[in-house]
């Protein structure tokens, strides 16, 4: 860790990686009870690859049931004292973590870029958001309030909240540090302790976060970070009877499995933020250049590897041809592989995206921009933006989450049809509405079956607003008061007059 901690430029980190040999790869360690430890008795590891080169650069341990139990025991032991700590003291710890993240912003961004494949510029944005997560909840808990009511002449009633207990926090590979801290910050702010498991595909910045927590002198056991896959490590942690809740962000299939695994544990709070196949609606009254900019950003930011990306674009027929021409031109200039776009996160994911493009070709889609990339990529998992037209609404290309730099464009004639097309999907996470008509903004926005609706913008967030989806995009909401509902139990106290 000491050596890695000094590698805060891309050139120094990449030189370190390139000088490794197969026998001395960087090996991550679990962080349990305030200490790093090699606690996987089976000595099974997952290879971690640099998406920009396709070369293995680290080994991630698969934590077995024994290692998971150690982490749960540490979280359970730390919970009573942490939950009793004053809000001001917990707030101080969160502010200290935020400060250390800020101080080491470039280090974290460099390794996030290497581990996930994203550009360094995009990684910096996400480190800043990780800082904001701790800053926001450090302040929120100092100004929290509860309701009191009077039963006239009989009793005063008030709500009292208390932390639930140890929580399992499981985060995805697309925004590794940002989404992990989105869970850790409220969890410990509200008095819970955590066993956190990042994606096995992108575990590096979680490893560095553990060092931040150590340097911040967070009490041992409050946050434990373990590494491993879903089948072994994830299953062990979510089914552990001493884990009182699960907050998960990731694929819908994994969310379904978590619901099954936790079904018999009625007491566990479960919050699931799952997949999206999000629509962007472009109406005829837009300022075309600005609409193109927003729609392109929503489609291709972070290589399309954001659950909130607008991968289905529906355009009013009167501006359809002009929109496509401008959209193609803008995307080709603004989103260039190896320049302004990073690499796809892994070879399996690269092949998954490619399979959808092959399907689109077989179904007769028109490739307005881009093409099917090589079957076996050389020197990294790079992929150019792809814009498709002529794809059937019923096609898997339109209906299923691809999670890459691929967008489909179709047209509509009426507002009613636009809403119908937007809602014609099993998912309901996010959407974008582009129009200058104020009445339409509300009328359409309130009909779309999605947890988040952006009007004339995208990816704008105020951390107190509810985050989560409808339909197969998950259950529960997080953010501000909604995170409080996830991590606390509420009881009503009745005081006789």
KELUM-520291 format. One record per residue (C-alpha): x, y, z; residue in one letter. Coordinates in pm, whole numbers, plus 32768, in hexadecimal, padded with zeros to 4 digits. Layout:
! KELUM-520291
SITE/X/Y/Z/residu
SITE/X/Y/Z/A
...
! end
This chain:
! KELUM-520291
SITE/X/Y/Z/residu
SITE/8000/8000/8000/X
SITE/8119/80F4/8051/X
SITE/81A7/80D3/7EF3/X
SITE/8054/80F3/7E46/X
SITE/7FFC/8224/7F19/X
SITE/811B/82E5/7E74/X
SITE/80A8/8299/7D11/X
SITE/7FC6/83C4/7CD1/X
SITE/800A/8400/7B5F/X
SITE/7FA2/8328/7A38/X
SITE/810A/830F/79C2/X
SITE/8190/8294/7B11/X
SITE/806F/81A2/7B4A/X
SITE/8085/8113/79EB/X
SITE/81FF/80EE/7A0C/X
SITE/81CC/802F/7B51/X
SITE/80D2/7F47/7AAA/X
SITE/81AA/7F09/7977/X
SITE/82D6/7EAC/7A4F/X
SITE/8218/7D98/7B02/X
SITE/824B/7C2F/7A9E/X
SITE/8155/7B11/7AB3/X
SITE/81E4/7A9B/7BFD/X
SITE/81CC/7BE8/7CB6/X
SITE/8080/7C83/7C56/X
SITE/7FDD/7D7B/7D3E/X
SITE/7F02/7CB5/7E30/X
SITE/7DE4/7D5D/7EE6/X
SITE/7D98/7D13/8053/X
SITE/7C55/7D1F/8118/X
SITE/7C27/7E33/8218/X
SITE/7B87/7DA3/8351/X
SITE/7B79/7E36/84AD/X
SITE/7C5A/7F58/844A/X
SITE/7D6F/7E7B/83BD/X
SITE/7DD7/7DF1/826C/X
SITE/7DEA/7C78/8268/X
SITE/7E0E/7B50/817F/X
SITE/7CDD/7A9D/8201/X
SITE/7C62/79B9/80F0/X
SITE/7CB3/7858/815E/X
SITE/7C7F/77C4/8004/X
SITE/7D81/78A9/7F5D/X
SITE/7CA3/78DD/7E2E/X
SITE/7CDB/7A1B/7D67/X
SITE/7C36/7AD1/7C46/X
SITE/7D11/7B75/7B3F/X
SITE/7CDE/7CEA/7B17/X
SITE/7D2C/7D7D/79C1/X
SITE/7D84/7ED8/7949/X
SITE/7C71/7F16/7844/X
SITE/7D50/8009/7783/X
SITE/7E56/7EFE/773E/X
SITE/7DA2/7DB4/777B/X
SITE/7EBC/7D46/7862/X
SITE/7E95/7CB2/79BD/X
SITE/7F1E/7D9B/7AC7/X
SITE/7E8D/7D2A/7C15/X
SITE/7DF7/7C07/7CD2/X
SITE/7CB4/7C27/7D97/X
SITE/7C73/7B29/7EAE/X
SITE/7B30/7A64/7EB4/X
SITE/7ACB/7A86/801F/X
SITE/7A38/7942/809E/X
SITE/7933/7911/81AC/X
SITE/7A3B/791B/82BF/X
SITE/7ABF/7A6C/8249/X
SITE/795E/7AF3/8224/X
SITE/7909/7A82/8384/X
SITE/7A3B/7B38/8409/X
SITE/79C4/7C79/8363/X
SITE/7861/7C4C/83E5/X
SITE/78E3/7C08/8543/X
SITE/79B1/7D48/8536/X
SITE/7884/7E13/84C0/X
SITE/77A7/7D77/85CB/X
SITE/78A3/7DBF/86DF/X
SITE/78CC/7F2B/8670/X
SITE/7758/7F71/864C/X
SITE/76EA/7FB6/87B7/X
SITE/77EE/80C2/87FD/X
SITE/77D9/815C/86A1/X
SITE/765C/8174/86AF/X
SITE/7670/8220/8803/X
SITE/7771/831D/878A/X
SITE/76E3/847C/8774/X
SITE/7680/84FE/861F/X
SITE/7786/860D/863D/X
SITE/7897/850A/8677/X
SITE/7822/8436/8551/X
SITE/7813/8571/847D/X
SITE/797C/85BE/84DB/X
SITE/79EB/8467/8460/X
SITE/7935/8497/8314/X
SITE/79D1/85EE/82E1/X
SITE/7B29/855E/8326/X
SITE/7AF1/844E/8220/X
SITE/7A7A/8554/8124/X
SITE/7BAF/8626/8167/X
SITE/7C9C/8501/812C/X
SITE/7BE6/84A0/7FEC/X
SITE/7C0C/8605/7F73/X
SITE/7D7D/860F/7FCF/X
SITE/7DBA/84D0/7F08/X
SITE/7CD0/8524/7DE6/X
SITE/7DD4/84F2/7CD4/X
SITE/7E53/83A9/7D62/X
SITE/7CF3/831D/7D6F/X
SITE/7C9B/83A1/7C15/X
SITE/7DD3/8308/7B7B/X
SITE/7D87/81AC/7C03/X
SITE/7C15/81CA/7BB3/X
SITE/7C72/8217/7A4B/X
SITE/7D61/80F0/7A38/X
SITE/7C7A/7FFA/7AE2/X
SITE/7B31/8051/7A36/X
SITE/7BAB/80D2/78E5/X
SITE/7B0A/822B/78FF/X
SITE/7BBF/8369/78A1/X
SITE/7C83/841C/79AE/X
SITE/7B9E/854A/7989/X
SITE/7A69/8475/79C8/X
SITE/7B13/83CD/7AF0/X
SITE/7B5B/851F/7B90/X
SITE/79E9/8579/7B7B/X
SITE/798D/8439/7C30/X
SITE/7A8E/846B/7D45/X
SITE/79FA/85C4/7D7D/X
SITE/78A3/8524/7D9F/X
SITE/792C/8429/7E98/X
SITE/79AA/854E/7F68/X
SITE/7851/85EF/7F4F/X
SITE/77A9/84B3/7FD1/X
SITE/7864/84C8/811C/X
SITE/7842/8642/8132/X
SITE/76CB/8637/80F7/X
SITE/7677/852B/81F8/X
SITE/7767/85C1/82F7/X
SITE/768A/86F6/82ED/X
SITE/753B/8646/82C2/X
SITE/754A/858E/840D/X
SITE/7585/86D5/84C8/X
SITE/743D/8765/8447/X
SITE/735F/8631/8442/X
SITE/7203/8652/84D5/X
SITE/70E9/856A/853E/X
SITE/6F72/859B/8553/X
SITE/6EA3/85CE/868C/X
SITE/6D26/85CC/86A0/X
SITE/6C2A/8610/87B2/X
SITE/6B01/8532/87FE/X
SITE/6A32/8648/8894/X
SITE/6A14/8625/8A0D/X
SITE/6A9B/84C0/8A08/X
SITE/6C07/84A0/899C/X
SITE/6D30/8534/88EB/X
SITE/6DC1/844F/87E2/X
SITE/6F10/846D/8739/X
SITE/6FE8/83A5/864A/X
SITE/7132/831A/86C1/X
SITE/7233/8285/85D3/X
SITE/7354/819D/861A/X
SITE/745E/80FB/8544/X
SITE/7403/7FA3/84C2/X
SITE/7550/7EEF/84EE/X
SITE/7661/7E62/840E/X
SITE/7618/7E93/829C/X
SITE/7691/7DEA/815E/X
SITE/76EF/7EF0/8059/X
SITE/772A/7E68/7EFB/X
SITE/7791/7F51/7DE1/X
SITE/77C1/7F2C/7C66/X
SITE/78E9/7F53/7B7E/X
SITE/7888/8082/7AAF/X
SITE/78BA/8197/7BB4/X
SITE/797B/80D3/7CB9/X
SITE/79DD/81D1/7DC2/X
SITE/78BC/82C2/7D94/X
SITE/77AC/81BA/7DB8/X
SITE/785D/8107/7ED5/X
SITE/7874/824B/7F9B/X
SITE/7709/8299/7F44/X
SITE/76BA/816D/8020/X
SITE/77C8/8185/812B/X
SITE/7791/82F6/817E/X
SITE/761F/82DF/81E3/X
SITE/764C/8188/827D/X
SITE/7748/81FF/8380/X
SITE/76AC/835C/839C/X
SITE/756A/82C2/8421/X
SITE/7626/81E4/8516/X
SITE/763C/8099/845C/X
SITE/777B/7FD7/841D/X
SITE/77D5/7F3A/82D0/X
SITE/7863/7E12/8218/X
SITE/78A3/7EA2/80BF/X
SITE/78E9/7DD3/7F88/X
SITE/794B/7E87/7E49/X
SITE/7931/7DE1/7CF6/X
SITE/7A43/7CE3/7CBC/X
SITE/7A7B/7D87/7B67/X
SITE/7ADC/7ED9/7BFC/X
SITE/7B5C/7EB6/7D5F/X
SITE/7C8E/7F98/7D61/X
SITE/7BFD/80DE/7DE2/X
SITE/7B3D/8023/7EF1/X
SITE/7C91/7FA1/7F62/X
SITE/7D14/8106/7F68/X
SITE/7BDA/8178/801F/X
SITE/7C2B/8081/8131/X
SITE/7D77/8134/8162/X
SITE/7CBC/8281/816E/X
SITE/7BDE/81F4/8283/X
SITE/7D10/817C/8340/X
SITE/7DBB/82CE/8325/X
SITE/7C78/837C/838A/X
SITE/7C80/82AA/84CA/X
SITE/7B20/822C/849A/X
SITE/7AE4/813C/85BE/X
SITE/7B3F/7FD3/8565/X
SITE/7A1E/7F05/84DE/X
SITE/793D/8029/8480/X
SITE/798B/7FEE/8310/X
SITE/7A1B/7EA5/8298/X
SITE/7A74/7E78/8129/X
SITE/7A85/7D19/809D/X
SITE/7ACC/7CA6/7F3C/X
SITE/7A41/7B8A/7E6F/X
SITE/793B/7B16/7D79/X
SITE/77C3/7B0D/7D9C/X
SITE/7795/7996/7DAD/X
SITE/7882/795B/7ED1/X
SITE/78BD/7AA4/7F85/X
SITE/777D/7B5E/7F32/X
SITE/769F/7A38/7F8F/X
SITE/7753/7A06/80D9/X
SITE/772B/7B6D/8145/X
SITE/75BD/7BA6/80E3/X
SITE/754B/7A61/8184/X
SITE/760B/7A92/82C7/X
SITE/7503/7AAC/83DD/X
SITE/75C8/7BC1/848D/X
SITE/75AA/7CA1/835A/X
SITE/746D/7D6E/838F/X
SITE/7455/7E13/8239/X
SITE/74D0/7E0D/80D3/X
SITE/7509/7F35/7FEE/X
SITE/755E/7EBF/7E8F/X
SITE/759E/7F71/7D46/X
SITE/75D3/7E9B/7C10/X
SITE/752C/7DB6/7B16/X
SITE/73C0/7D4E/7B2A/X
SITE/7412/7BD9/7B29/X
SITE/74EC/7C04/7C5E/X
SITE/73DC/7CD4/7D02/X
SITE/72E4/7BBA/7CCC/X
SITE/73D8/7AC5/7D69/X
SITE/7408/7BA7/7E99/X
SITE/728F/7BB7/7ECC/X
SITE/727F/7A3C/7EC5/X
SITE/73A4/7A14/7FB2/X
SITE/7316/7B0A/80AE/X
SITE/71A9/7AA1/8098/X
SITE/71B1/79DA/81DB/X
SITE/7259/7AF7/8299/X
SITE/712A/7BD8/82C0/X
SITE/71E6/7CCA/83A1/X
SITE/72E8/7D26/829B/X
SITE/72B6/7E77/81F3/X
SITE/72FA/7E49/807E/X
SITE/7338/7F65/7F88/X
SITE/7376/7F06/7E1D/X
SITE/73E2/7FFA/7D0C/X
SITE/73E5/7F2A/7BCF/X
SITE/7402/7F4A/7A57/X
SITE/7379/804C/796B/X
SITE/7324/806A/77FA/X
SITE/72D9/81D9/7800/X
SITE/721E/82A7/76F9/X
SITE/7273/8402/767A/X
SITE/7148/84B8/75DF/X
SITE/7199/85D1/74EA/X
SITE/7070/86AE/7492/X
SITE/704C/878F/7364/X
SITE/7073/88D9/7421/X
SITE/71D6/889D/74A0/X
SITE/7307/896F/7452/X
SITE/73A4/8860/737D/X
SITE/7515/888E/73CA/X
SITE/74D7/888F/7542/X
SITE/73F2/875F/7528/X
SITE/7500/86A6/7469/X
SITE/7603/86FF/7572/X
SITE/752D/8684/7695/X
SITE/74BC/8547/75E1/X
SITE/7624/84F4/757F/X
SITE/76A1/8529/76DF/X
SITE/758F/8449/7768/X
SITE/75E3/833E/7668/X
SITE/775F/832E/766E/X
SITE/77E8/83B7/77B5/X
SITE/78D1/82BA/785C/X
SITE/78B8/81E2/7722/X
SITE/7745/81B8/7763/X
SITE/779B/80F7/78A0/X
SITE/76AD/81B7/7982/X
SITE/7562/8121/79EE/X
SITE/74C2/8276/79AC/X
SITE/7535/8293/7840/X
SITE/742B/82E5/773E/X
SITE/745D/81C7/7649/X
SITE/7307/81E0/759D/X
SITE/72D0/832A/74E8/X
SITE/7179/8380/745A/X
SITE/7163/84B5/737B/X
SITE/7035/856D/72F0/X
SITE/7012/8518/717F/X
SITE/701C/8686/7112/X
SITE/7188/86AB/7186/X
SITE/71F4/853F/716D/X
SITE/72DE/855D/7040/X
SITE/7380/869F/70B9/X
SITE/73B0/860F/7216/X
SITE/745C/84D4/7194/X
SITE/7549/859D/70B6/X
SITE/75AF/8683/71D2/X
SITE/75BA/856B/72D4/X
SITE/76A6/849A/71FF/X
SITE/778B/85C1/71C0/X
SITE/7796/862C/732C/X
SITE/77C9/84CC/73B5/X
SITE/78E5/8487/72C1/X
SITE/799B/85C1/7331/X
SITE/794D/85C7/74A6/X
SITE/7966/8453/74F9/X
SITE/7AA2/83BD/7469/X
SITE/7B2C/8273/74E0/X
SITE/7C82/8294/758D/X
SITE/7C5C/840F/758F/X
SITE/7B1D/847E/763D/X
SITE/7A90/8321/767F/X
SITE/7B2F/8215/7755/X
SITE/7B44/809E/7720/X
SITE/7A2E/7FA1/7760/X
SITE/7A58/7F16/78BF/X
SITE/7AA7/7DAB/786B/X
SITE/7AC7/7CB2/774F/X
SITE/7984/7BF9/77AB/X
SITE/78C6/7D41/77A9/X
SITE/7968/7DA6/7660/X
SITE/78F1/7C5D/75C9/X
SITE/7793/7C90/7658/X
SITE/7773/7DE7/75B3/X
SITE/77FE/7D5B/7470/X
SITE/76F8/7C45/7470/X
SITE/75E1/7D49/7474/X
SITE/767F/7DFA/734B/X
SITE/768D/7CB2/728D/X
SITE/751E/7C7E/72DE/X
SITE/74CC/7DDB/7261/X
SITE/7580/7D95/711B/X
SITE/74CE/7C48/70F1/X
SITE/7380/7CF9/7123/X
SITE/73CE/7DF7/7014/X
SITE/741B/7F29/70EA/X
SITE/74CC/804C/7048/X
SITE/7617/80AF/70E6/X
SITE/7604/8228/70CD/X
SITE/774C/8244/718C/X
SITE/784A/813D/71F0/X
SITE/785A/7FCB/71A2/X
SITE/788A/7E78/7244/X
SITE/79E2/7E78/72EB/X
SITE/7ADF/7D5C/72C2/X
SITE/7A84/7C11/7360/X
SITE/7BD4/7BFD/7412/X
SITE/7C45/7D5A/747A/X
SITE/7DB5/7DAD/747C/X
SITE/7E5A/7E90/757D/X
SITE/7D24/7ED8/7649/X
SITE/7BAA/7ECA/7636/X
SITE/7B68/7FFE/7563/X
SITE/7A1D/8042/74B6/X
SITE/79A2/8169/73EA/X
SITE/7845/81FE/7417/X
SITE/7734/814C/7353/X
SITE/75F0/81EF/72DC/X
SITE/74E2/8106/7259/X
SITE/739E/814A/71A0/X
SITE/729D/805F/710B/X
SITE/7295/7F82/7240/X
SITE/7144/7EEC/729E/X
SITE/70B1/7F5E/73E9/X
SITE/7090/7DED/7447/X
SITE/71FD/7DA0/73FF/X
SITE/72DB/7D35/7520/X
SITE/73C1/7E50/74B4/X
SITE/72B0/7F47/751B/X
SITE/721D/7E88/763F/X
SITE/7352/7E0D/76F9/X
SITE/7461/7ECF/77AE/X
SITE/75A0/7ECB/76DD/X
SITE/7669/7FAE/77C4/X
SITE/7758/802D/76BD/X
SITE/7788/8142/75BA/X
SITE/765B/80D1/74EC/X
SITE/7521/819C/74AE/X
SITE/73EA/815E/73DB/X
SITE/7322/8277/733C/X
SITE/71B7/825F/72CC/X
SITE/70A7/835D/727F/X
SITE/6F4C/83B2/7301/X
SITE/6E30/8490/7288/X
SITE/6D68/84E0/73C1/X
SITE/6DAA/8522/752F/X
SITE/6CD5/83F6/758C/X
SITE/6DA9/8313/74B2/X
SITE/6EE9/83A0/754A/X
SITE/6E73/834D/76A9/X
SITE/6E01/81F3/763A/X
SITE/6F55/81A8/75A0/X
SITE/700C/822B/76D2/X
SITE/6F43/8147/77B7/X
SITE/6F5A/8017/76D4/X
SITE/7071/7F73/779C/X
SITE/7091/7E92/78CB/X
SITE/717A/7F8D/796F/X
SITE/7126/80DF/79FF/X
SITE/725A/8185/7A8F/X
SITE/728B/82D3/79DD/X
SITE/7223/83A4/78B2/X
SITE/726A/84EB/77FE/X
SITE/7163/85D7/776F/X
SITE/71DA/86E4/767E/X
SITE/70DB/87F5/763B/X
SITE/70A8/896C/766E/X
SITE/6F34/8946/76B7/X
SITE/6F04/897B/782D/X
SITE/6DB6/88C8/783A/X
SITE/6E44/879E/777D/X
SITE/6F67/8786/786F/X
SITE/6E76/8735/7989/X
SITE/6D74/867B/78BA/X
SITE/6E6F/8589/7821/X
SITE/6F59/857B/794A/X
SITE/6E41/850C/7A31/X
SITE/6DD9/83F3/7946/X
SITE/6F29/8350/790E/X
SITE/6F57/8215/79DD/X
SITE/70AD/8265/7A65/X
SITE/7139/82C1/7BB7/X
SITE/7200/83E5/7B2A/X
SITE/7194/84D2/7A17/X
SITE/7283/85DD/7994/X
SITE/71F5/86FB/78C6/X
SITE/72ED/87AA/77DE/X
SITE/7411/8722/78AA/X
SITE/74A8/85D9/791B/X
SITE/755C/854B/7A4C/X
SITE/750C/8677/7B25/X
SITE/74E2/8607/7C8F/X
SITE/748E/86A5/7DDC/X
SITE/74EF/85A5/7EE0/X
SITE/73B4/85CC/7FAD/X
SITE/72CF/8561/7E91/X
SITE/725A/83F7/7E73/X
SITE/7333/831C/7D96/X
SITE/72A8/81D4/7D10/X
SITE/71CD/813D/7C03/X
SITE/707B/80AC/7BB0/X
SITE/701C/7F5A/7B1D/X
SITE/7149/7E72/7AF6/X
SITE/723C/7F8C/7B47/X
SITE/7225/7F41/7CB8/X
SITE/7179/7F82/7E03/X
SITE/71BB/808C/7F06/X
SITE/724C/81EA/7EF0/X
SITE/738B/827F/7F7A/X
SITE/73F7/83E6/7FB8/X
SITE/73B4/84D0/80DC/X
SITE/727B/8469/8199/X
SITE/725D/8336/80BA/X
SITE/73B2/82B5/8124/X
SITE/7345/82ED/828C/X
SITE/7221/8202/824A/X
SITE/7311/80F8/81C7/X
SITE/7408/8101/82E9/X
SITE/7324/8144/8414/X
SITE/71FB/80AA/84C5/X
SITE/70E3/818F/8535/X
SITE/7010/8161/866D/X
SITE/6EF4/823A/86ED/X
SITE/6EFE/82A9/8859/X
SITE/6DB3/8301/8902/X
SITE/6DCB/83DB/8A3A/X
SITE/6C90/83F9/8B0A/X
SITE/6C27/8556/8B70/X
! end
